[in-house]
Amino acid sequence: MRGRPLLFTTYQADAAILPTTTKKVMMGLLLALAITLPLQLVPGLKWLGQNEWMVILGQAMIFGVGALGLNILTGLAGQVSLGHAFFMGVGGYTAVILGGEQTATLVGYGLPMWIWLPAAGVVAALVGMLVAPTAVRVRGLYLAFVTIGLVFVGDHIFRNVRNVSGGPSIGREWPPLELRLWKEEQPLVSFEADGPWFGIELSSQAKKYLFLLLLLVIFALAHKNIARSRLGRAFAAVRDRDIAAEVMGVNEVRYKALAFAVSSFFAGVAGALLASYFGSRIPEAWDLLLSVQFIAIILIGGAGTTAGAILGSFFVILVPRIVQNLTRWMSDLTEGEGLLSSLANFILSTGPTDFGLVGTSAIGPGLSVFQLNLVLYGLLIVIFLVFEPLGLFGVWLRVRNYWKGWPFTY
């Protein structure tokens, strides 16, 4: 209604994905910006179109798909899970069995991506359904311990099934991101080679970026539609008060099992994409740290929200690179003089006898960049849980509400 953008006269209008004109315009501008990034047309953001940043952004979008899946289970249905890495591993190895090349020691059927990518999600969902009857019998901290057990069981299986995984510390090659009708030699569309697309010269990383952007949009729409459907409302009822939901007619066991299945489907697809994106993956990579990263994404981005899962994914993936670049910059400052140089010398340790909070030398004191990132994850989780439980999405809501109410404070 003109002049009353937040006044909805129908339930359909209130539950729309983009209910206001402002949101539609902002989403259109954001998609236009994301699509044009590889072309390096946006002033001030041309550096994001470089191949090294395309790799990082592509990884963030894959993590976004996985985070949307965990958000369905944890954010919408309220089931704490630390086993996301296990389901990603199941999806990844399903993809490599169906799409990988067969050798004397490895299993592979060489099927096209339109088979192995959906199959990775379906098999992971079936495994999630098998696990669900046991998992739904417990809740809270006990459920977290059950799902942690899945990670350790999966780690043992992945290491020892050598004809599938390639063996510990070795791994194997995953099928490339290419579209084929069947097993023909020349793919219809290849995301692995540089070349023109619609008359525009693009690198392989730019092609992968655009493909992953399309998948992220599809899964984000699926997540949003699940959240606003009857299924999503049932998940929310179980999350908020499972006993009351059961009294109201919501089958708690059924919907918890469905939450596990849907979450596992997203995780399986993300695992297949992640391994194929980097070309190979060792069995040890599907570990507890990967699950903790996804928990950090949900808590930092904002549990239960589609935008929060995506924001958290980009934040968690980009922060290590930002920290690395900042460390390099401060390392250069240590060779100069002045206040900034003194501050950099206090923070950084550049040698075995040098004091510093962060060490740039392998044998020096202080935290490594990897350890610093882990500390940052922990600190950010604590900070957001204490001061902003809705995460980055909650920060955006505060900024938006302040802007709408300005200059008034109420």
Legacy VTK file of the C-alpha trace (Angstrom):
# vtk DataFile Version 3.0
C-alpha trace
ASCII
DATASET POLYDATA
POINTS 410 float
0.000 0.000 0.000
1.394 3.398 -1.004
2.951 5.213 1.953
2.519 2.199 4.246
5.186 -0.312 3.091
4.863 -2.478 6.226
1.069 -2.702 6.147
0.065 -6.093 4.710
-3.533 -6.902 3.955
-3.059 -10.602 3.113
-1.069 -13.445 4.625
0.554 -14.108 1.227
1.914 -10.551 1.123
3.246 -10.812 4.673
4.958 -14.155 3.937
6.460 -13.077 0.596
10.177 -13.641 0.090
10.709 -9.941 -0.694
7.637 -8.213 0.764
8.658 -4.575 0.179
9.871 -2.587 -2.817
13.026 -1.625 -0.942
13.971 -5.261 -0.413
13.310 -6.068 -4.068
15.487 -3.182 -5.244
18.275 -4.019 -2.798
18.253 -7.685 -3.784
18.350 -6.749 -7.478
21.321 -4.446 -6.920
23.119 -7.084 -4.820
22.659 -9.760 -7.500
23.788 -7.345 -10.209
26.905 -6.564 -8.168
27.619 -10.254 -7.574
27.237 -11.121 -11.272
29.473 -8.293 -12.467
32.290 -8.926 -9.975
34.235 -11.278 -12.307
34.089 -8.607 -15.036
35.879 -6.112 -12.743
33.484 -3.331 -13.704
32.646 -1.985 -10.231
34.963 0.871 -9.148
36.687 0.107 -5.851
35.853 -3.598 -6.043
37.895 -4.617 -9.086
40.311 -6.507 -6.829
37.524 -8.953 -5.961
37.473 -10.006 -9.616
41.033 -11.342 -9.429
41.400 -15.119 -9.584
42.733 -15.472 -6.025
39.668 -13.692 -4.626
37.358 -15.595 -6.964
38.640 -18.805 -5.332
37.864 -17.476 -1.846
34.405 -16.195 -2.839
33.629 -19.531 -4.494
34.560 -21.381 -1.311
32.366 -18.991 0.690
29.381 -19.763 -1.559
29.910 -23.516 -1.140
30.029 -23.022 2.616
26.871 -20.940 2.239
25.038 -23.951 0.779
26.230 -26.140 3.675
25.395 -23.456 6.243
21.847 -23.129 4.902
21.453 -26.863 5.521
22.722 -26.672 9.083
20.520 -23.635 9.636
17.444 -25.728 8.822
18.413 -28.262 11.473
19.820 -25.945 14.142
18.297 -22.554 13.393
14.785 -23.621 12.378
14.289 -26.985 14.112
16.498 -26.207 17.139
18.534 -29.440 16.964
22.181 -28.927 17.902
24.414 -30.834 15.490
28.191 -31.116 15.321
28.115 -33.837 12.676
27.739 -31.661 9.583
31.214 -32.602 8.344
30.221 -36.282 8.328
27.282 -35.681 5.983
29.449 -33.490 3.771
31.935 -36.361 3.579
29.154 -38.792 2.648
28.076 -36.470 -0.156
31.633 -35.949 -1.309
32.431 -39.658 -1.548
29.100 -40.390 -3.229
30.078 -37.849 -5.872
33.534 -39.337 -6.396
32.191 -42.906 -6.652
29.613 -41.943 -9.278
31.603 -39.295 -11.135
35.247 -40.206 -10.525
37.513 -42.151 -12.842
38.041 -45.857 -12.176
41.602 -47.101 -11.707
43.220 -50.336 -10.598
42.792 -49.336 -6.931
39.904 -46.828 -6.983
36.177 -47.141 -7.662
34.587 -44.741 -10.127
31.859 -44.802 -12.773
32.586 -41.551 -14.630
28.956 -40.363 -14.670
28.128 -36.710 -15.521
27.606 -33.966 -12.950
23.831 -33.827 -13.376
23.816 -37.329 -11.830
26.513 -37.246 -9.179
25.721 -33.810 -7.725
22.032 -34.468 -6.862
22.930 -38.043 -5.863
25.422 -36.685 -3.330
22.584 -34.855 -1.599
20.133 -37.755 -1.841
22.543 -40.326 -0.367
23.500 -37.931 2.446
19.786 -37.369 3.140
19.173 -41.133 3.289
22.044 -41.510 5.760
20.551 -38.645 7.747
17.227 -40.479 7.845
18.999 -43.595 9.133
20.704 -41.602 11.879
17.596 -39.587 12.764
15.703 -42.267 14.780
18.622 -42.471 17.202
19.342 -38.746 17.239
15.746 -37.657 17.887
15.608 -39.690 21.093
17.992 -37.248 22.761
18.161 -33.475 22.841
20.424 -30.583 23.755
23.931 -31.478 24.897
23.320 -35.208 24.443
22.358 -34.675 20.787
25.589 -32.710 20.275
27.593 -35.666 21.644
25.743 -38.108 19.374
26.532 -36.033 16.284
30.171 -35.611 17.349
30.342 -39.397 17.383
29.261 -39.406 13.731
32.320 -37.336 12.813
34.709 -39.800 14.472
32.923 -42.805 12.965
33.052 -41.163 9.561
36.732 -40.315 9.966
37.520 -43.987 10.653
35.445 -45.187 7.687
36.813 -42.605 5.250
40.408 -43.427 6.197
40.017 -47.173 5.784
37.859 -47.468 2.660
40.886 -46.862 0.449
39.278 -47.869 -2.833
36.877 -44.944 -2.348
38.850 -42.273 -0.465
42.349 -43.040 -1.737
43.746 -43.583 1.742
44.887 -41.348 4.634
46.944 -38.262 3.729
46.684 -39.172 0.025
43.101 -38.709 -1.135
42.060 -38.853 -4.768
40.878 -36.619 -7.589
37.217 -35.614 -7.720
35.260 -35.210 -10.966
35.588 -31.715 -12.471
32.760 -29.209 -12.606
31.637 -29.901 -16.161
28.227 -30.457 -17.717
27.935 -33.473 -20.049
24.970 -35.357 -21.402
26.623 -38.683 -20.665
30.262 -39.722 -21.047
31.181 -37.885 -24.222
34.723 -36.593 -24.488
33.817 -32.925 -25.037
31.618 -31.381 -22.283
28.685 -29.159 -23.151
29.806 -26.566 -20.603
33.167 -26.607 -18.853
33.867 -24.521 -15.782
37.469 -25.737 -15.670
38.903 -23.956 -18.712
39.374 -20.316 -19.654
37.339 -19.128 -22.593
34.479 -16.945 -23.831
30.967 -17.077 -22.435
28.326 -15.230 -24.456
31.090 -13.228 -26.114
32.809 -12.339 -22.809
36.257 -13.734 -22.040
36.234 -15.344 -18.586
38.744 -17.305 -16.550
37.943 -20.752 -15.196
37.651 -19.313 -11.680
35.145 -16.717 -12.878
33.064 -19.462 -14.529
33.102 -21.525 -11.337
32.143 -18.425 -9.361
29.089 -17.749 -11.538
28.031 -21.405 -11.410
28.314 -21.496 -7.624
26.470 -18.180 -7.378
23.565 -19.731 -9.288
23.534 -22.745 -6.965
23.673 -20.517 -3.879
20.670 -18.528 -5.097
18.727 -21.754 -5.771
19.475 -23.196 -2.330
18.779 -19.856 -0.620
15.354 -19.738 -2.294
14.734 -23.347 -1.231
15.730 -22.505 2.357
13.509 -19.426 2.420
10.520 -21.326 1.040
11.001 -24.130 3.570
11.140 -21.574 6.392
7.863 -19.913 5.373
6.011 -23.147 4.574
3.993 -25.403 6.855
7.096 -27.577 7.229
9.123 -24.600 8.424
6.447 -23.560 10.901
6.429 -27.104 12.284
10.224 -26.945 12.656
9.893 -23.647 14.533
7.208 -25.091 16.812
9.460 -28.031 17.722
12.353 -25.632 18.316
10.435 -23.223 20.544
8.571 -25.798 22.682
8.584 -29.392 21.509
6.113 -30.646 24.143
3.608 -27.909 23.272
4.087 -28.667 19.574
3.327 -32.346 20.222
0.139 -31.381 22.076
-0.906 -29.192 19.126
-0.592 -32.138 16.743
2.947 -31.668 15.414
4.643 -35.062 15.169
7.930 -34.276 16.918
9.814 -37.398 15.807
8.710 -37.061 12.205
9.674 -33.408 11.848
13.002 -33.846 13.601
13.786 -36.691 11.178
12.754 -34.499 8.241
15.000 -31.713 9.524
17.938 -34.140 9.607
17.150 -35.336 6.077
16.826 -31.870 4.528
19.916 -30.599 6.348
21.892 -33.647 5.226
20.834 -33.086 1.592
22.256 -29.555 1.662
25.407 -30.849 3.371
25.894 -33.647 0.831
25.686 -31.247 -2.106
28.063 -28.824 -0.365
30.557 -31.630 0.315
30.523 -32.749 -3.327
30.963 -29.163 -4.536
33.769 -28.451 -2.068
35.832 -31.491 -3.078
35.264 -30.962 -6.810
36.013 -27.245 -6.499
39.501 -27.897 -5.130
40.027 -31.070 -7.160
40.974 -33.391 -4.293
40.260 -33.975 -0.619
42.010 -36.151 1.948
39.865 -38.223 4.363
41.138 -36.240 7.365
39.597 -33.040 5.963
36.045 -34.057 6.994
36.845 -33.485 10.663
35.358 -31.865 13.746
36.978 -28.519 12.933
34.912 -28.345 9.741
31.732 -28.893 11.782
32.802 -26.215 14.260
33.299 -23.807 11.360
29.677 -24.292 10.364
28.500 -23.778 13.940
30.518 -20.538 13.956
28.889 -19.508 10.668
25.387 -20.025 12.048
26.039 -18.254 15.347
27.990 -15.356 13.838
25.632 -14.889 10.896
22.353 -15.352 12.735
20.590 -18.637 13.473
17.247 -19.240 11.816
17.677 -16.672 9.027
18.581 -17.201 5.377
20.575 -13.988 5.132
22.401 -14.808 8.377
23.680 -18.144 7.070
25.015 -16.499 3.902
26.517 -13.515 5.737
28.180 -15.827 8.249
29.666 -17.971 5.473
31.334 -15.025 3.753
32.479 -13.622 7.095
34.088 -16.858 8.320
35.780 -17.603 4.975
37.002 -14.048 4.351
38.301 -13.351 7.870
41.330 -15.716 7.610
42.422 -14.049 4.368
41.937 -10.579 5.866
43.957 -11.609 8.933
46.691 -12.993 6.678
46.874 -9.787 4.633
46.826 -7.675 7.798
49.681 -9.746 9.254
51.751 -9.230 6.106
51.098 -5.498 6.207
52.125 -5.284 9.869
55.204 -7.387 9.133
56.294 -4.738 6.616
55.630 -2.035 9.208
58.052 -3.647 11.693
60.964 -2.639 9.461
60.130 1.057 9.761
59.941 3.605 12.569
57.182 5.470 14.335
54.098 4.670 16.380
52.636 2.162 13.905
55.983 0.368 13.691
56.191 0.099 17.489
52.645 -1.236 17.654
53.404 -3.786 14.931
56.570 -4.903 16.773
54.534 -5.402 19.948
51.882 -7.501 18.185
54.107 -9.526 15.843
56.927 -11.909 16.621
59.319 -12.141 13.649
61.968 -14.411 15.178
62.638 -17.093 17.817
63.806 -14.515 20.382
61.285 -11.827 19.541
58.228 -11.283 21.741
54.839 -10.923 20.103
51.221 -11.993 20.307
51.239 -13.336 16.738
54.235 -15.151 15.306
55.262 -14.893 11.662
58.106 -17.373 12.172
57.502 -21.116 12.412
59.770 -21.403 15.472
58.999 -18.075 17.118
56.690 -17.406 20.071
53.119 -16.257 19.659
50.100 -17.635 17.858
50.337 -18.701 14.240
47.874 -17.184 11.773
45.889 -20.463 11.820
45.746 -20.475 15.619
44.782 -16.795 15.616
41.845 -17.579 13.325
40.654 -20.293 15.730
40.881 -17.838 18.632
38.917 -15.282 16.611
36.184 -17.849 15.874
35.841 -18.580 19.588
35.844 -14.916 20.601
33.313 -13.969 17.942
30.978 -16.799 18.975
31.120 -15.653 22.620
30.689 -11.973 21.699
27.704 -12.571 19.446
26.028 -14.982 21.884
26.351 -12.453 24.727
25.735 -9.144 22.966
23.856 -10.013 19.741
22.271 -13.494 19.623
20.974 -12.820 16.102
24.535 -12.341 14.855
25.347 -10.191 11.840
21.700 -10.300 10.821
20.821 -8.783 14.190
23.413 -6.037 13.662
21.795 -5.262 10.307
18.356 -5.095 11.991
19.681 -2.612 14.562
21.159 -0.419 11.834
17.981 -0.619 9.747
15.695 0.193 12.670
17.891 3.111 13.724
17.818 4.488 10.187
14.039 4.118 9.967
13.461 5.814 13.309
16.008 8.600 12.937
16.054 11.232 14.384
13.814 9.685 17.060
15.188 7.127 19.530
11.985 5.113 19.974
LINES 1 411
410 0 1 2 3 4 5 6 7 8 9 10 11 12 13 14 15 16 17 18 19 20 21 22 23 24 25 26 27 28 29 30 31 32 33 34 35 36 37 38 39 40 41 42 43 44 45 46 47 48 49 50 51 52 53 54 55 56 57 58 59 60 61 62 63 64 65 66 67 68 69 70 71 72 73 74 75 76 77 78 79 80 81 82 83 84 85 86 87 88 89 90 91 92 93 94 95 96 97 98 99 100 101 102 103 104 105 106 107 108 109 110 111 112 113 114 115 116 117 118 119 120 121 122 123 124 125 126 127 128 129 130 131 132 133 134 135 136 137 138 139 140 141 142 143 144 145 146 147 148 149 150 151 152 153 154 155 156 157 158 159 160 161 162 163 164 165 166 167 168 169 170 171 172 173 174 175 176 177 178 179 180 181 182 183 184 185 186 187 188 189 190 191 192 193 194 195 196 197 198 199 200 201 202 203 204 205 206 207 208 209 210 211 212 213 214 215 216 217 218 219 220 221 222 223 224 225 226 227 228 229 230 231 232 233 234 235 236 237 238 239 240 241 242 243 244 245 246 247 248 249 250 251 252 253 254 255 256 257 258 259 260 261 262 263 264 265 266 267 268 269 270 271 272 273 274 275 276 277 278 279 280 281 282 283 284 285 286 287 288 289 290 291 292 293 294 295 296 297 298 299 300 301 302 303 304 305 306 307 308 309 310 311 312 313 314 315 316 317 318 319 320 321 322 323 324 325 326 327 328 329 330 331 332 333 334 335 336 337 338 339 340 341 342 343 344 345 346 347 348 349 350 351 352 353 354 355 356 357 358 359 360 361 362 363 364 365 366 367 368 369 370 371 372 373 374 375 376 377 378 379 380 381 382 383 384 385 386 387 388 389 390 391 392 393 394 395 396 397 398 399 400 401 402 403 404 405 406 407 408 409
